[in-house]
Amino acid sequence: MEIKIANTELKEITSIFYRILIPRPIAWVSTISKEGIDNLAPFSFYGGVTANPPIVSLGIGKRKGKHKDTAQNLLDTKECVIHLTNVELSEKMVMTSADLPPEEDEFEMAGISKLRSTDVKPSRIKEAHIAMEGKLYRHIEVGNTPGDMILVEIVRIHIDDSILDENGKPDVSKIDPLARLGGRKYASLNEAWDIIRPN
Ligand SMILES: Cc1cc2nc3c(=O)[nH]c(=O)nc-3n(C[C@H](O)[C@H](O)[C@H](O)COP(=O)(O)O)c2cc1C
């Protein structure tokens, strides 16, 4: 099978693209609106860009031609907290992808507890083992719709002490992180091993 993008319908392209760009990490992103309403939503078009300083990218599509609440809040109030998801929190995380009006708070809807953040206004998720406070670094419109590519600079990282190993580093086997596959499918990390790099 070969797909020439220029000759293929958008629906077909997206359904294949989402199934082969795997496994994807999930950024569970909290933001706050300019009216002060908390917002929480997951995004798996998410990745690291550079570590100096730590910057991640979020790919946020438009909804009916408008910014999703997360993108709108980041553009308005310039701050967020990005959390790591795990298998235990997966059902609640998916609940927060519901298309709620901006005046409704997804923390309350999904029964998630809030903690005050240190350097940014949006709340962080108490139940999450890792929470990264971030500030808007850049916004770029990408593609035909166009979608919002948002770069976030991480300014503070909270790591629950219960997941640290004997060297003080986060041990992912204690978290059971969640990966997104295509469509409705998710996976956990069943096995992890080392591969030594050349040189
Ligand atoms: C696991 C998961 C990953 C998602 N990833 C993305 C994504 O990368 N980009 C996107 O635009 N929507 C993504 N969505 C859909 C958004 O979460 C959904 O549109 C949500 O309502 C956006 O919320 P907001 O309007 O509060 O920002 C994802 C949904 C789920 C369940």
The ligand as an SDF file (V2000), in Angstrom:
LIG
                    3D

 31 33  0  0  0  0  0  0  0  0999 V2000
   -5.7930   10.9460   24.5210 C   0  0  0  0  0  0  0  0  0  0  0  0
   -6.2650   12.1330   23.7210 C   0  0  0  0  0  0  0  0  0  0  0  0
   -5.3540   12.8730   22.9820 C   0  0  0  0  0  0  0  0  0  0  0  0
   -5.7750   13.9940   22.2390 C   0  0  0  0  0  0  0  0  0  0  0  0
   -4.8510   14.6870   21.5010 N   0  0  0  0  0  0  0  0  0  0  0  0
   -5.2200   15.7890   20.8330 C   0  0  0  0  0  0  0  0  0  0  0  0
   -4.2600   16.5510   20.1070 C   0  0  0  0  0  0  0  0  0  0  0  0
   -3.0630   16.2450   20.0840 O   0  0  0  0  0  0  0  0  0  0  0  0
   -4.6900   17.6780   19.4610 N   0  0  0  0  0  0  0  0  0  0  0  0
   -5.9990   18.0850   19.5060 C   0  0  0  0  0  0  0  0  0  0  0  0
   -6.3380   19.1180   18.9200 O   0  0  0  0  0  0  0  0  0  0  0  0
   -6.9350   17.3670   20.1880 N   0  0  0  0  0  0  0  0  0  0  0  0
   -6.5740   16.2500   20.8570 C   0  0  0  0  0  0  0  0  0  0  0  0
   -7.5100   15.5460   21.5780 N   0  0  0  0  0  0  0  0  0  0  0  0
   -8.8790   16.0780   21.6870 C   0  0  0  0  0  0  0  0  0  0  0  0
   -8.9680   17.1740   22.7620 C   0  0  0  0  0  0  0  0  0  0  0  0
   -8.6230   16.6650   24.0420 O   0  0  0  0  0  0  0  0  0  0  0  0
  -10.4170   17.7010   22.7950 C   0  0  0  0  0  0  0  0  0  0  0  0
  -10.6940   18.3750   21.5780 O   0  0  0  0  0  0  0  0  0  0  0  0
  -10.7170   18.6050   23.9670 C   0  0  0  0  0  0  0  0  0  0  0  0
  -12.1170   18.8780   24.0180 O   0  0  0  0  0  0  0  0  0  0  0  0
   -9.9960   19.9310   23.9100 C   0  0  0  0  0  0  0  0  0  0  0  0
  -10.3580   20.6240   25.0690 O   0  0  0  0  0  0  0  0  0  0  0  0
  -10.3450   22.1840   25.2380 P   0  0  0  0  0  0  0  0  0  0  0  0
  -11.3210   22.7780   24.2610 O   0  0  0  0  0  0  0  0  0  0  0  0
  -10.7290   22.3420   26.6600 O   0  0  0  0  0  0  0  0  0  0  0  0
   -8.9310   22.6430   24.9560 O   0  0  0  0  0  0  0  0  0  0  0  0
   -7.1390   14.3880   22.2680 C   0  0  0  0  0  0  0  0  0  0  0  0
   -8.0650   13.6190   23.0070 C   0  0  0  0  0  0  0  0  0  0  0  0
   -7.6250   12.5030   23.7180 C   0  0  0  0  0  0  0  0  0  0  0  0
   -8.6310   11.6790   24.4960 C   0  0  0  0  0  0  0  0  0  0  0  0
  1  2  1  0
  2  3  1  0
  2 30  2  0
  3  4  2  0
  4  5  1  0
  4 28  1  0
  5  6  2  0
  6  7  1  0
  6 13  1  0
  7  8  2  0
  7  9  1  0
  9 10  1  0
 10 11  2  0
 10 12  1  0
 12 13  2  0
 13 14  1  0
 14 15  1  0
 14 28  1  0
 15 16  1  0
 16 17  1  0
 16 18  1  0
 18 19  1  0
 18 20  1  0
 20 21  1  0
 20 22  1  0
 22 23  1  0
 23 24  1  0
 24 25  2  0
 24 26  1  0
 24 27  1  0
 28 29  2  0
 29 30  1  0
 30 31  1  0
M  END
$$$$
